[in-house]
Amino acid sequence: MRCPGMLRFTGVLTRCLFLAGLLWPCRARAAEPPVEWVEPQTGHRIVRLSRLPGSVSLYFHQNAFTPEGDKLLMTTPEGLSTVDLKTREIQVVVPRGQFQGGGSSEIEMGRRSRQVYFMQRTPTGSVIRATHIDTLESHEIVKLPRGASFNGVNADESAVFGTMNLTPRGDAGPDSSSRRMRTASPGSPRSMQFWHASISGGEIQTFHPSTDWLNHGQCSPTDPTRVLFCHEGIWQDVDRVWTIALGENDARLLHKRQGPHEIAGHEFFSRDGQWVWYDLQTPRSAEFWLAGVHLNSGERIQYRLKRAEWSVHYNISPDGRLFAGDGGGPNSVANQTPLPEKRRLTPSGNGPWIYLFRPQSKFEPATISGEPGRSGELAAERLVDLAMHDYSLEPNVNFTPDGQWIVFRSNMHGERHVYMVAVEKE
C-alpha cells in the first residue's frame, strides 16, 4: 500500500528534478559572457573578441596590431592567435606548444611586416622567433644567452631588443631573470644590461651596463634607434622614466622627481614617437596627472585627473587627440591616503571604469620635473563599468589603429577574456 504523503513527496521531487534539468542548461549558458552588448550606464557598445576563457590582450605598450590594422594579436589557451577586427574570425598562428608566455611580455607584432616576434623557451635555452600570421611560416632570429629576456622589435624591424640579468643566482633567487629581480630586496646588488641583435644577422650586442633594475623596455613606434625603459623599484624611491638609443651607454632621464613621495611611471610612446607620456602623482595618492614630454623640443604638459579617474595604465589614440585609461581597483593608489599614512579611503576613492579622456584647450603655466611646462585638464567619459572586475588582472587599454575602438582584457564575467569598446556612443 502506497502512502499518500509519499506519493506527494515523489511528485514534488520529480517536478524539482525535471525543472533542474531544464534550468541547468540555462545556468550553463548564462555563465558564458555575452558576445556583444551596449553598456547600459554609458551607451557604448562592447564586443567580446575572444572565444576561449583564459584569453588576454597584450601589455599596454606592446604593439598588438598588424601594419594594415586589420588584425589584433592576443594570447589564448591554444597559443598566439589573431582576431580579424571586422569579421571577428580567430586564427591560431603559434600553437601553445611553441609559446609558453602569458600575454604581458616577450611578444610583439612587427610594425612593417605581418610577423609576430616572440621568445620561445627550449630545453637548450631561449630563442627569438618570427612567424608570419598569414602563411604561418616561422624562423629563428637569434639564440639568447642565460638571463636574457625579449622586450620588443624596433620600428623598421631591423633589430630585436631586450634586457639581460647578470645578477648571480645566490644574490637574487631562482634562475628566472624576471623572478630574480622581483624577489630581490630594494638594496640587493644587481647587474643588468640591454642587448640588441640584428634580425638579418642575429649577433647579440650588449650596451648600457647598470646596477639599476632595468625594466619595461619598449621600442619607439617610429624611430628604429630609440627605446624607452624604466628603473624599476619602489616608485617613490626611483627616478623611473628613461630613454636611450640602441647600442649607446648614456641614457636620458625624462622625469626628475621634485619632492618627497612624488612618483612617475607606466611610461609609453605616442603613436608618432614624438612624445612620452606617464602617470605622475605629486605626491603619491594626493594629486593625479597624466604628464608628457616631447623628445625633441623638451616641451612638457601635465593634465589633471580626478582621484576616481586615475588609471593603472593610460594610452593614446593614433591621432594623438584622445587618451584612454583602465581605472583602478580597491587596492590602488587612488583608494589610499598619501604616504606615509597609506590608509584605505572610506568611502572608496577609486574608479573601476574604462575611461575616455579628452584634453581641454585651456592651459596654465606649471613646473614639471623642475622645468617650465603647461598644466591642463582632461574631460573624462566612462565607457565600461568594471565594478565586477578583479584588478589583479590589469585591463591594459589600447586604441585600435582606426581610433574607433579601445581593446582591453577583463574578468568582469568571471573568466579572462579580450574585449573592445566603441569610442563613440550608439
Secondary structure, DSSP 8 states (H G I E B T S, - for coil): ---HHHHHHHHHHHHHHHHHHHHHHHHHHHHS--SEEE-TTT--EEEE---STT-EE--TTS--B-TTS-EEEEEETTEEEEEETTT--EEEEEEGGG----SSSSEEE-SSSSEEEEEEEETTEEEEEEEETTT--EEEEEEE-TTEEEEEE-TTSSEEEEEEE---HHHH-SS-HHHHHHHS-TTS---EEEEEEETTT--EEEEEEESS-EEEEEE-SS-TTEEEEEE-S-GGGS--EEEEETT-S--EES----STT-EEEEEEE-TTSSEEEEEEESSTTTSEEEEEEETTT--EEEEEE-GGG--S-EEE-TTSS-EEE----TTSGGGB--TTT--B-SS-----EEEEEEE-S--EEEEETTEEEEEEEEEEEEEEE-TT--TTS----EE-TTSSEEEEEE-TTSS-EEEEEESS--
